Amino acid sequence: MFDLVGKRYYFFLLSLLVIIPGVVSLLIPPALRLGIDFTSGTTMTLRFQRPVDLAELRAAFAEFGHPDAVIQVTGGGDFIVRTRPFSELEGGGTEESVRSRLVEFLQARFGPVDVLDFATISPVVAAETVRNSALAVAAASVGILLYLTFAFRSVRHPFRYGVCAVVALLHDALVVVGIFSILGKVAGVEVDTMFITALLTVIGFSVHDTIVVFDRIRENARRLAGADFPAVVNYSLLQTVGRSLNTSLTVVFTLTALLLFGGVTIRTFVLALLIGIISGTYSSIFNASMLLVAWNEGDFGRLTRRILGLVPARG
């Protein structure tokens, strides 16, 4: 029987190799390239009756006083523009008058233009979005910890199951956030409220997959009473790994198709989901259960004592 549990430190090392670059990127300001949902600003969708070059449109917004405008082209040829709030008075007037002047300016340069969507996020709303997003992730983590502690109360140390599941989901969150931090610095990828939605979805998927594995461990621990705990966990993993991989692959294939052929407006959301699902599958199999074994076998205590120099490391 293949010994997955015996190689747990290799799996921990692989996780660290993925997480550390993202954490380093998060420590370099700005941690994430925030969209207007978090920073405040104006977003609009424009449709022109004749072909318009992206560089020319960027130059036009710069001339209008918005050189920092972020412009994306959709698959249908529309333009999604994100820029600082139009509510900030520019040359006098209200937001509506500034919008009207912009439309007149664009029509004079590119011909007829339709504003398909227009919205402004105020700084107050943006700050509230940041706060609510952090609270949502924290509440989900606490709720999952309490639920798993209760659900696995029939086994020894049920609290450990909850802690290991939360560590696994935090691993997935760090992987997603870290990669997006790198993408923000390298490719200018922004995060918005849809990113938070994707992150919470990833957390839910990760916990669901982890619970499936933990439940099998619980069943086998009862059935194989007296057996060595690492052996029980290893046997349980071998029973569930095929199911977990098959389930995840169906989702990965669907998300990959959406990423390649879906609209630009959902690309960030889909990419976050894709990264998170892959990470969640890995962490539920190779992290959560391995942490449970390491904790049960006293690995953390021995490691701590070695670090503190209380006992010599074995050669």
Rosetta silent file (secondary structure, phi, psi, omega in degrees, C-alpha in Angstrom):
SEQUENCE: MFDLVGKRYYFFLLSLLVIIPGVVSLLIPPALRLGIDFTSGTTMTLRFQRPVDLAELRAAFAEFGHPDAVIQVTGGGDFIVRTRPFSELEGGGTEESVRSRLVEFLQARFGPVDVLDFATISPVVAAETVRNSALAVAAASVGILLYLTFAFRSVRHPFRYGVCAVVALLHDALVVVGIFSILGKVAGVEVDTMFITALLTVIGFSVHDTIVVFDRIRENARRLAGADFPAVVNYSLLQTVGRSLNTSLTVVFTLTALLLFGGVTIRTFVLALLIGIISGTYSSIFNASMLLVAWNEGDFGRLTRRILGLVPARG
SCORE:     score description
SCORE:     0.000 S_00000001
   1 L     0.000  130.434 -176.804    0.000    0.000    0.000 S_00000001
   2 L   -65.985  132.024 -175.435    1.412    3.369   -1.037 S_00000001
   3 L   -94.546   90.107  176.638    2.459    5.412    1.996 S_00000001
   4 L   -72.909  -43.452 -175.873    1.131    8.947    1.473 S_00000001
   5 H   -61.844  -36.341 -179.815    1.243    9.853    5.157 S_00000001
   6 H   -65.297  -18.260  179.226    4.920    8.933    5.429 S_00000001
   7 H  -104.471   23.594 -173.143    5.710   11.579    2.829 S_00000001
   8 H   -61.303  -32.709 -177.764    3.718   14.323    4.563 S_00000001
   9 H   -71.858  -25.220  173.605    6.672   16.677    4.947 S_00000001
  10 H   -67.851  -38.103  178.255    7.219   16.699    1.199 S_00000001
  11 H   -68.786  -39.779  176.139    3.605   17.824    0.780 S_00000001
  12 H   -61.854  -41.594 -179.632    4.069   20.522    3.438 S_00000001
  13 H   -63.264  -41.996  178.632    7.227   21.691    1.643 S_00000001
  14 H   -61.779  -40.625  177.366    5.409   21.927   -1.689 S_00000001
  15 H   -61.564  -43.368  179.233    2.711   24.065   -0.075 S_00000001
  16 H   -63.222  -39.575  179.834    5.337   26.392    1.378 S_00000001
  17 H   -63.958  -28.926  177.944    7.049   26.729   -2.007 S_00000001
  18 H   -82.178  -39.450 -173.542    3.732   27.879   -3.493 S_00000001
  19 H   -77.738  -40.695 -172.073    2.686   30.143   -0.623 S_00000001
  20 H   -57.569  -46.417  177.845    5.960   31.936    0.202 S_00000001
  21 H   -58.274  -38.134  178.251    6.310   33.887   -3.105 S_00000001
  22 H   -66.590  -40.647  178.706    2.728   35.104   -2.701 S_00000001
  23 H   -64.369  -41.764  177.074    3.309   36.147    0.904 S_00000001
  24 H   -60.509  -43.027  178.411    6.453   38.044   -0.127 S_00000001
  25 H   -63.136  -38.050  179.189    4.446   39.783   -2.850 S_00000001
  26 H   -65.979  -27.830 -179.668    1.742   40.677   -0.314 S_00000001
  27 H   -79.277  -12.485  179.408    4.376   42.320    1.896 S_00000001
  28 L   -97.258  114.035 -178.361    5.438   44.603   -0.970 S_00000001
  29 L   -63.386  144.734  -10.665    2.992   47.545   -1.298 S_00000001
  30 L   -76.838  141.439 -177.522    0.488   47.523   -2.775 S_00000001
  31 L   -59.309  -45.778  177.807   -0.378   44.041   -1.543 S_00000001
  32 L  -132.178  149.735  174.173   -3.192   43.718   -4.079 S_00000001
  33 L   -85.837   99.451 -172.781   -4.215   45.819   -7.054 S_00000001
  34 E   -81.096  138.247  174.439   -7.646   46.829   -5.798 S_00000001
  35 L   -80.176 -179.672 -175.016  -10.529   47.571   -8.135 S_00000001
  36 H   -68.693  -17.564  176.293  -12.949   50.440   -7.653 S_00000001
  37 H   -61.694  -26.103 -178.155  -15.168   48.267   -5.443 S_00000001
  38 H  -108.189  -21.147 -175.267  -12.475   48.703   -2.781 S_00000001
  39 H  -110.860   -9.725 -172.490  -10.897   52.040   -3.670 S_00000001
  40 L    79.409  148.023 -179.114  -13.935   54.007   -4.945 S_00000001
  41 E   159.263 -174.474 -178.711  -14.286   55.092   -8.544 S_00000001
  42 E  -119.874  136.938  175.229  -16.477   55.061  -11.640 S_00000001
  43 E  -125.230  143.482 -179.446  -17.052   52.177  -14.026 S_00000001
  44 E  -148.832  155.413  175.120  -18.821   52.323  -17.379 S_00000001
  45 E  -118.791  123.641 -175.200  -19.419   50.178  -20.431 S_00000001
  46 E  -115.007  142.846  175.730  -19.190   51.919  -23.810 S_00000001
  47 E  -130.998  123.412  179.599  -20.280   50.754  -27.247 S_00000001
  48 E  -102.901  151.950 -179.370  -19.224   52.565  -30.413 S_00000001
  49 L   -81.798  -17.422  176.045  -20.875   52.210  -33.807 S_00000001
  50 L  -123.902  157.949 -179.652  -17.533   52.079  -35.586 S_00000001
  51 L   -59.381  135.332 -179.859  -14.324   50.219  -34.663 S_00000001
  52 L  -125.745  132.026  179.222  -12.256   52.086  -32.085 S_00000001
  53 L   -76.546  137.084 -177.562   -8.618   51.374  -31.301 S_00000001
  54 H   -60.662  -41.819 -179.832   -7.907   50.686  -27.623 S_00000001
  55 H   -63.588  -38.910  178.824   -4.812   52.904  -27.594 S_00000001
  56 H   -65.960  -38.474  179.349   -6.790   55.786  -29.116 S_00000001
  57 H   -67.719  -38.978  176.706   -9.512   55.423  -26.474 S_00000001
  58 H   -62.741  -41.733  178.754   -6.922   55.442  -23.692 S_00000001
  59 H   -63.438  -36.994  179.439   -5.391   58.583  -25.181 S_00000001
  60 H   -65.447  -42.805  178.478   -8.840   60.188  -25.311 S_00000001
  61 H   -66.728  -35.575  176.374   -9.481   59.496  -21.612 S_00000001
  62 H   -63.489  -41.080  178.716   -6.037   60.868  -20.767 S_00000001
  63 H   -66.450  -31.928 -179.989   -6.875   64.045  -22.667 S_00000001
  64 H   -77.118   -9.138  178.796  -10.186   64.271  -20.804 S_00000001
  65 L   108.739   13.500  179.790   -8.305   64.201  -17.508 S_00000001
  66 L  -127.118   65.916 -178.792   -8.336   60.491  -16.673 S_00000001
  67 L   -68.027  -17.981 -178.581   -4.878   59.155  -17.628 S_00000001
  68 L   -91.476    7.321 -178.379   -5.189   56.415  -14.994 S_00000001
  69 L   -61.983  134.566  176.411   -8.327   54.919  -16.563 S_00000001
  70 E  -100.067  121.218 -174.269   -8.214   51.120  -16.903 S_00000001
  71 E  -122.164  130.020  177.416   -9.875   50.024  -20.153 S_00000001
  72 E  -123.950  148.853  178.176  -10.705   46.463  -21.213 S_00000001
  73 E  -103.488  130.346  177.898  -12.263   45.173  -24.435 S_00000001
  74 L   -84.711  171.355  179.119  -15.039   42.583  -24.189 S_00000001
  75 L   -63.441  -26.358 -179.933  -15.580   39.758  -26.643 S_00000001
  76 L   -87.935    2.552  178.703  -18.408   41.742  -28.253 S_00000001
  77 L    91.113    2.137  175.717  -16.227   44.773  -28.891 S_00000001
  78 L   -79.079  164.040 -179.294  -17.571   46.888  -26.014 S_00000001
  79 E  -117.847  127.880  174.313  -15.201   48.764  -23.706 S_00000001
  80 E  -101.657  121.041 -175.273  -15.255   48.494  -19.914 S_00000001
  81 E  -115.622  130.667  174.604  -13.700   51.591  -18.354 S_00000001
  82 E  -123.594  129.301 -176.841  -12.698   51.966  -14.691 S_00000001
  83 E  -151.832  179.820 -179.768  -11.435   55.286  -13.452 S_00000001
  84 L   -66.112  161.198 -172.571  -11.476   57.645  -10.471 S_00000001
  85 L   -58.025  133.674  172.573  -14.894   58.863   -9.309 S_00000001
  86 L   -73.999  -11.110  178.034  -16.747   61.199  -11.647 S_00000001
  87 L   -70.895  -18.387  172.758  -18.327   62.591   -8.513 S_00000001
  88 L   -73.142  118.473 -173.130  -15.069   64.470   -8.005 S_00000001
  89 L   -62.381  130.703 -179.325  -15.849   67.759   -9.721 S_00000001
  90 L  -123.096  102.042 -178.281  -13.811   68.307  -12.826 S_00000001
  91 L    73.991   20.278 -179.953  -14.024   71.820  -14.152 S_00000001
  92 L    86.721  152.813  176.807  -17.216   72.401  -12.154 S_00000001
  93 L   106.058  169.514 -179.052  -20.559   70.668  -12.388 S_00000001
  94 L   -88.145  175.979  176.954  -22.189   67.533  -11.094 S_00000001
  95 H   -58.572  -41.196 -178.608  -21.394   63.913  -11.874 S_00000001
  96 H   -64.433  -39.317 -179.685  -24.160   63.893  -14.479 S_00000001
  97 H   -69.582  -36.424  177.117  -22.793   66.975  -16.228 S_00000001
  98 H   -65.075  -40.703  177.509  -19.268   65.500  -16.289 S_00000001
  99 H   -61.636  -43.092  179.709  -20.693   62.311  -17.765 S_00000001
 100 H   -63.339  -40.084  178.991  -22.520   64.317  -20.451 S_00000001
 101 H   -65.417  -37.774  178.053  -19.330   66.198  -21.310 S_00000001
 102 H   -63.004  -45.322  179.998  -17.453   62.900  -21.603 S_00000001
 103 H   -60.792  -44.011  178.563  -20.064   61.481  -23.998 S_00000001
 104 H   -62.664  -40.005  179.920  -19.907   64.643  -26.124 S_00000001
 105 H   -63.773  -44.983 -179.558  -16.112   64.483  -26.096 S_00000001
 106 H   -69.062  -37.652  178.698  -16.063   60.837  -27.201 S_00000001
 107 H   -64.868  -37.694  179.490  -18.720   61.389  -29.871 S_00000001
 108 H   -65.263  -28.354 -176.908  -16.719   64.253  -31.349 S_00000001
 109 H   -95.802  -38.275 -172.583  -13.699   61.968  -31.655 S_00000001
 110 H  -118.836   -1.609 -177.203  -15.134   58.522  -32.404 S_00000001
 111 L    91.920 -170.176 -176.000  -18.693   59.085  -33.545 S_00000001
 112 L   -53.474  138.053 -179.589  -21.914   57.865  -31.868 S_00000001
 113 E  -138.445  138.804  175.956  -21.414   56.102  -28.531 S_00000001
 114 E  -109.774  133.151  175.200  -23.843   54.323  -26.219 S_00000001
 115 E   -94.039  102.299 -175.552  -23.270   54.169  -22.456 S_00000001
 116 E   -78.493  -27.810 -178.129  -24.541   50.688  -21.600 S_00000001
 117 E  -154.305  142.104 -179.304  -23.678   50.843  -17.921 S_00000001
 118 E  -151.367  124.929 -179.732  -22.499   53.569  -15.551 S_00000001
 119 E  -150.077  145.225  177.833  -21.877   53.332  -11.797 S_00000001
 120 E  -122.632  129.784  177.042  -19.891   55.215   -9.176 S_00000001
 121 E  -102.507  122.411 -178.401  -18.622   53.654   -5.938 S_00000001
 122 L   -80.014  160.220  178.029  -18.103   56.190   -3.147 S_00000001
 123 H   -58.810  -34.584 -179.641  -15.156   55.991   -0.706 S_00000001
 124 H   -65.205  -45.464  179.070  -17.574   55.180    2.141 S_00000001
 125 H   -64.643  -39.876  179.871  -19.049   52.222    0.256 S_00000001
 126 H   -62.136  -44.303  179.252  -15.561   51.045   -0.737 S_00000001
 127 H   -64.100  -38.620  178.441  -14.362   51.083    2.892 S_00000001
 128 H   -66.363  -35.959  178.136  -17.476   49.190    3.971 S_00000001
 129 H   -63.189  -43.585  178.228  -16.848   46.597    1.255 S_00000001
 130 H   -60.586  -46.939 -178.404  -13.321   45.970    2.563 S_00000001
 131 H   -63.473  -46.170 -178.816  -14.582   45.604    6.135 S_00000001
 132 H   -65.380  -34.600  178.911  -17.464   43.307    5.202 S_00000001
 133 H   -65.057  -44.619  178.685  -15.186   41.125    3.059 S_00000001
 134 H   -64.109  -41.137  179.036  -12.754   40.598    5.939 S_00000001
 135 H   -64.752  -37.264 -179.521  -15.629   39.852    8.324 S_00000001
 136 H   -63.147  -45.260  179.429  -17.115   37.337    5.880 S_00000001
 137 H   -65.909  -42.110 -179.957  -13.878   35.339    5.661 S_00000001
 138 H   -65.255  -43.791 -179.682  -13.357   35.487    9.444 S_00000001
 139 H   -64.031  -39.887  178.424  -16.952   34.450   10.188 S_00000001
 140 H   -62.336  -42.016 -179.049  -16.727   31.554    7.737 S_00000001
 141 H   -64.836  -45.105 -179.744  -13.529   30.296    9.392 S_00000001
 142 H   -65.511  -43.489  179.516  -14.965   30.468   12.927 S_00000001
 143 H   -60.919  -41.816  179.243  -18.227   28.842   11.848 S_00000001
 144 H   -65.717  -41.466  179.113  -16.396   25.982   10.140 S_00000001
 145 H   -60.134  -46.950 -178.830  -14.166   25.427   13.187 S_00000001
 146 H   -66.958  -41.798 -178.597  -17.162   25.199   15.532 S_00000001
 147 H   -63.198  -46.708 -177.771  -19.188   23.017   13.173 S_00000001
 148 H   -67.670  -35.992  176.332  -16.427   20.464   12.621 S_00000001
 149 H   -60.787  -39.772  178.719  -15.630   20.318   16.335 S_00000001
 150 H   -73.147  -44.304 -175.468  -19.288   19.466   16.954 S_00000001
 151 H   -64.489  -31.512 -177.367  -19.680   17.111   13.968 S_00000001
 152 L  -106.646   29.482 -177.575  -16.636   15.030   14.952 S_00000001
 153 L   -67.123  -16.851 -178.158  -17.351   15.007   18.683 S_00000001
 154 L   -81.064   -8.992  179.467  -17.543   11.196   18.665 S_00000001
 155 L  -106.194  168.649  177.832  -13.812   10.837   17.900 S_00000001
 156 L   -70.073  140.644  176.781  -10.780   11.710   19.997 S_00000001
 157 L    53.340   57.934 -179.002   -9.674   15.338   19.866 S_00000001
 158 H   -62.012  -28.065 -179.856  -12.529   16.649   17.647 S_00000001
 159 H   -61.500  -31.925 -179.660  -11.153   20.182   17.969 S_00000001
 160 H   -64.281  -35.851  178.525   -8.090   19.101   15.986 S_00000001
 161 H   -62.805  -43.511  178.650  -10.274   18.201   13.017 S_00000001
 162 H   -63.873  -44.577 -179.458  -11.746   21.696   13.007 S_00000001
 163 H   -63.008  -44.251 -178.748   -8.363   23.391   13.338 S_00000001
 164 H   -64.939  -36.874  177.099   -6.806   21.315   10.543 S_00000001
 165 H   -65.882  -41.155  179.108   -9.735   22.083    8.229 S_00000001
 166 H   -67.100  -39.794  176.671   -9.416   25.817    8.929 S_00000001
 167 H   -60.756  -40.393  179.309   -5.648   25.686    8.337 S_00000001
 168 H   -64.649  -41.793 -179.721   -6.321   23.984    4.995 S_00000001
 169 H   -71.288  -32.920  175.090   -8.839   26.621    3.925 S_00000001
 170 H   -67.084  -34.849  173.806   -6.486   29.411    5.013 S_00000001
 171 H   -57.669  -46.663 -178.951   -3.825   27.696    2.890 S_00000001
 172 H   -65.982  -40.497  178.571   -6.167   27.898   -0.110 S_00000001
 173 H   -63.137  -41.675  178.830   -7.029   31.522    0.606 S_00000001
 174 H   -64.801  -38.773  178.468   -3.322   32.402    0.832 S_00000001
 175 H   -61.837  -48.708 -178.244   -2.592   30.617   -2.439 S_00000001
 176 H   -64.530  -49.928 -177.805   -5.347   32.518   -4.276 S_00000001
 177 H   -64.740  -40.982  179.811   -4.591   35.907   -2.712 S_00000001
 178 H   -63.332  -44.052  178.718   -0.838   35.457   -3.138 S_00000001
 179 H   -64.710  -38.913  178.596   -1.094   34.550   -6.817 S_00000001
 180 H   -70.441  -28.780  174.042   -3.393   37.514   -7.437 S_00000001
 181 H   -64.101  -43.698  177.869   -0.928   39.761   -5.627 S_00000001
 182 H   -65.377  -44.303  179.824    1.778   38.620   -8.052 S_00000001
 183 H   -63.673  -34.373  177.965   -0.564   38.970  -11.049 S_00000001
 184 H   -64.566  -37.514 -179.972   -1.486   42.472   -9.918 S_00000001
 185 H   -78.945  -32.969 -175.290    2.152   43.538   -9.930 S_00000001
 186 H   -89.894  -43.013 -172.831    3.100   41.698  -13.130 S_00000001
 187 H  -119.137    4.123  178.111   -0.030   41.913  -15.284 S_00000001
 188 L    71.076   24.104 -179.106   -2.124   44.629  -13.620 S_00000001
 189 L   -74.159  128.052 -179.117   -4.887   42.193  -12.590 S_00000001
 190 L   -98.722  155.827  173.611   -7.371   43.861  -10.225 S_00000001
 191 E  -111.846  143.756 -179.953   -9.512   42.309   -7.500 S_00000001
 192 L  -136.786 -166.679 -178.381  -13.128   43.307   -6.904 S_00000001
 193 H   -64.855  -28.273  176.576  -16.161   42.043   -4.999 S_00000001
 194 H   -65.379  -29.627  175.926  -16.447   39.098   -7.399 S_00000001
 195 H   -64.553  -41.676  177.508  -12.989   38.060   -6.211 S_00000001
 196 H   -63.970  -40.280  176.437  -14.307   37.907   -2.640 S_00000001
 197 H   -59.431  -44.111  178.242  -17.245   35.827   -3.872 S_00000001
 198 H   -63.306  -40.497 -178.770  -14.800   33.451   -5.539 S_00000001
 199 H   -63.417  -43.122  178.251  -12.681   33.287   -2.374 S_00000001
 200 H   -66.685  -35.872  176.413  -15.682   32.350   -0.220 S_00000001
 201 H   -64.222  -41.827  178.071  -16.705   29.741   -2.810 S_00000001
 202 H   -61.941  -42.662  178.430  -13.200   28.273   -2.695 S_00000001
 203 H   -59.530  -44.596  178.586  -13.371   28.112    1.106 S_00000001
 204 H   -62.232  -43.256  178.953  -16.671   26.243    0.883 S_00000001
 205 H   -63.787  -44.133 -178.204  -15.299   23.802   -1.690 S_00000001
 206 H   -60.542  -45.674 -178.996  -12.139   23.210    0.325 S_00000001
 207 H   -66.701  -39.961  178.663  -14.059   22.460    3.506 S_00000001
 208 H   -58.557  -46.791 -179.749  -16.501   20.183    1.667 S_00000001
 209 H   -65.708  -38.889  179.775  -13.650   18.118    0.254 S_00000001
 210 H   -65.663  -40.459 -179.842  -11.882   18.039    3.621 S_00000001
 211 H   -62.785  -38.398  178.254  -15.027   16.854    5.409 S_00000001
 212 H   -59.164  -45.019  179.962  -15.356   13.952    2.950 S_00000001
 213 H   -67.504  -45.821 -179.536  -11.820   12.817    3.794 S_00000001
 214 H   -62.013  -38.231  179.802  -12.262   13.373    7.539 S_00000001
 215 H   -63.728  -38.997  177.229  -15.537   11.460    7.522 S_00000001
 216 H   -66.844  -37.602  176.398  -13.826    8.476    5.937 S_00000001
 217 H   -61.626  -42.864  179.622  -11.076    8.695    8.581 S_00000001
 218 H   -61.854  -44.705  179.977  -13.750    8.678   11.296 S_00000001
 219 H   -62.735  -45.315 -178.177  -15.473    5.617    9.818 S_00000001
 220 H   -70.220  -31.132  177.821  -12.224    3.686    9.429 S_00000001
 221 H   -64.534  -35.389  176.731  -11.058    4.650   12.923 S_00000001
 222 H   -72.807  -43.895 -175.252  -14.198    2.989   14.313 S_00000001
 223 H   -70.522  -33.895 -178.352  -13.978   -0.032   12.022 S_00000001
 224 L  -109.514   47.313 -177.548  -10.247   -0.533   12.589 S_00000001
 225 L   -54.599  132.319 -179.603  -10.256    0.183   16.314 S_00000001
 226 L    92.736  -11.052  179.367   -6.787   -0.194   17.777 S_00000001
 227 L   -74.152  156.916  178.044   -5.017    0.296   14.450 S_00000001
 228 L   -62.179  129.926 -174.746   -2.177    2.770   14.119 S_00000001
 229 H   -59.853  -45.594  176.918   -3.670    6.225   13.422 S_00000001
 230 H   -57.463  -36.411  178.818   -1.289    7.128   10.543 S_00000001
 231 H   -67.569  -38.306  177.416   -2.162    3.808    8.887 S_00000001
 232 H   -63.101  -45.040  179.922   -5.887    4.547    9.263 S_00000001
 233 H   -63.993  -43.347 -179.616   -5.436    7.989    7.706 S_00000001
 234 H   -62.145  -43.404  178.211   -3.331    6.603    4.870 S_00000001
 235 H   -62.406  -41.431 -179.906   -5.924    3.919    4.119 S_00000001
 236 H   -65.653  -40.046  178.885   -8.693    6.534    4.171 S_00000001
 237 H   -63.808  -43.510  179.806   -6.799    8.807    1.785 S_00000001
 238 H   -63.778  -29.333  177.796   -6.240    6.012   -0.706 S_00000001
 239 H   -73.960  -32.043 -172.376   -9.979    5.310   -0.598 S_00000001
 240 H  -103.637  -15.647 -172.834  -10.995    8.925   -1.251 S_00000001
 241 H   -61.946  -39.454 -179.836   -8.233   10.345   -3.461 S_00000001
 242 H   -64.052  -44.802  179.005   -9.734    9.025   -6.692 S_00000001
 243 H   -62.713  -44.003 -179.235  -13.170   10.429   -5.940 S_00000001
 244 H   -62.469  -44.835 -179.382  -11.764   13.815   -4.930 S_00000001
 245 H   -65.465  -42.339 -179.737   -9.621   14.112   -8.053 S_00000001
 246 H   -64.206  -43.038  178.522  -12.438   13.058  -10.389 S_00000001
 247 H   -62.605  -45.277 -177.765  -14.885   15.516   -8.832 S_00000001
 248 H   -67.421  -37.760 -178.474  -12.389   18.362   -8.975 S_00000001
 249 H   -63.059  -36.524  177.934  -11.331   17.649  -12.557 S_00000001
 250 H   -63.136  -38.636  177.835  -14.900   18.045  -13.822 S_00000001
 251 H   -70.071  -41.576 -179.444  -15.018   21.489  -12.205 S_00000001
 252 H   -61.578  -42.529  179.323  -11.537   22.388  -13.475 S_00000001
 253 H   -62.416  -42.148  179.316  -12.448   21.503  -17.069 S_00000001
 254 H   -64.783  -45.492 -179.649  -15.584   23.664  -16.885 S_00000001
 255 H   -66.080  -36.759  177.815  -13.737   26.616  -15.361 S_00000001
 256 H   -62.347  -41.709  177.458  -10.935   26.325  -17.915 S_00000001
 257 H   -63.182  -41.998  177.888  -13.486   26.543  -20.727 S_00000001
 258 H   -64.424  -38.977 -179.968  -15.057   29.608  -19.100 S_00000001
 259 H   -64.511  -38.526 -177.003  -11.638   31.204  -18.656 S_00000001
 260 H   -80.324  -37.189 -171.218  -10.761   30.684  -22.322 S_00000001
 261 H  -118.229   -5.659  179.593  -14.100   31.447  -23.929 S_00000001
 262 L   -78.310  174.904 -178.910  -16.088   33.405  -21.327 S_00000001
 263 L   -72.996  159.810 -178.280  -16.456   37.160  -21.193 S_00000001
 264 H   -66.671  -26.289 -176.697  -13.793   39.478  -19.857 S_00000001
 265 H   -68.826  -23.912 -179.606  -16.087   40.627  -17.042 S_00000001
 266 H  -106.484    5.003 -173.366  -16.007   37.199  -15.343 S_00000001
 267 H   -63.637  -43.505  179.613  -12.384   36.345  -16.092 S_00000001
 268 H   -63.649  -42.953  178.926  -11.016   37.390  -12.689 S_00000001
 269 H   -60.127  -47.090 -177.840  -13.796   35.510  -10.914 S_00000001
 270 H   -67.118  -40.728 -179.908  -13.210   32.340  -12.941 S_00000001
 271 H   -63.262  -42.826  177.957   -9.420   32.504  -12.538 S_00000001
 272 H   -62.081  -41.405  177.400   -9.729   32.836   -8.757 S_00000001
 273 H   -63.234  -43.731 -177.639  -12.090   29.858   -8.696 S_00000001
 274 H   -61.889  -47.416  178.428   -9.785   27.775  -10.880 S_00000001
 275 H   -62.170  -44.334 -177.348   -6.735   28.440   -8.707 S_00000001
 276 H   -66.191  -38.811 -179.990   -8.739   27.860   -5.540 S_00000001
 277 H   -65.607  -42.517  178.116  -10.308   24.582   -6.673 S_00000001
 278 H   -63.052  -46.073  179.277   -6.907   23.154   -7.599 S_00000001
 279 H   -65.082  -40.342 -179.178   -5.425   24.319   -4.294 S_00000001
 280 H   -64.042  -39.042  177.229   -8.463   23.099   -2.344 S_00000001
 281 H   -63.402  -43.578  179.649   -8.224   19.631   -3.833 S_00000001
 282 H   -64.132  -47.687 -174.329   -4.537   19.454   -2.934 S_00000001
 283 H   -67.859  -35.472 -179.225   -4.973   20.796    0.605 S_00000001
 284 H   -67.264  -32.065 -179.080   -7.901   18.523    1.487 S_00000001
 285 H   -90.035  -47.468 -168.075   -5.898   15.435    0.521 S_00000001
 286 H  -105.495   -4.014  178.792   -2.295   16.343    1.250 S_00000001
 287 H  -117.239  -57.748 -173.316   -2.505   19.015    3.956 S_00000001
 288 H   -58.010  -51.351 -178.442   -5.530   18.716    6.252 S_00000001
 289 H   -68.319  -36.205  179.137   -5.205   14.984    6.932 S_00000001
 290 H   -66.621  -37.412  176.159   -1.414   15.162    7.099 S_00000001
 291 H   -63.565  -38.484  178.739   -1.656   17.951    9.687 S_00000001
 292 H   -60.880  -43.480  178.571   -4.015   15.757   11.684 S_00000001
 293 H   -66.377  -45.569 -178.843   -1.432   12.957   11.692 S_00000001
 294 H   -59.895  -40.624  178.802    1.438   15.319   12.524 S_00000001
 295 H   -67.371  -44.967 -178.124   -0.523   16.729   15.460 S_00000001
 296 H   -64.929  -34.712 -177.859   -1.578   13.291   16.695 S_00000001
 297 L   -86.276   -0.573  178.279    1.990   11.949   16.457 S_00000001
 298 L    76.824   20.589 -178.667    3.442   14.914   18.349 S_00000001
 299 H   -61.557  -39.174 -176.067    5.493   16.163   15.381 S_00000001
 300 H   -67.193  -38.892  178.592    4.824   19.800   16.213 S_00000001
 301 H   -64.315  -43.959  178.861    5.994   19.416   19.798 S_00000001
 302 H   -63.800  -40.349  179.707    9.238   17.730   18.735 S_00000001
 303 H   -64.304  -41.314  179.419    9.837   20.383   16.096 S_00000001
 304 H   -63.307  -43.472 -179.454    9.263   23.161   18.624 S_00000001
 305 H   -65.398  -36.154  178.393   11.665   21.614   21.115 S_00000001
 306 H   -67.213  -41.426  179.373   14.323   21.218   18.450 S_00000001
 307 H   -62.878  -39.992 -179.316   13.927   24.825   17.379 S_00000001
 308 L   -78.974   -5.384  177.435   14.233   25.971   20.978 S_00000001
 309 L    77.218   18.621 -178.833   17.284   23.764   21.407 S_00000001
 310 L   -77.196  -27.470  175.624   15.761   21.713   24.220 S_00000001
 311 L  -135.141  145.605  179.872   16.667   18.427   22.539 S_00000001
 312 L   -71.999  144.358  176.351   19.363   17.747   19.945 S_00000001
 313 L   -72.076  140.045  177.626   18.254   17.021   16.386 S_00000001
 314 L   -75.671  142.385 -179.385   18.875   13.465   15.266 S_00000001
 315 L   -78.720    0.000    0.000   21.348   13.014   12.479 S_00000001
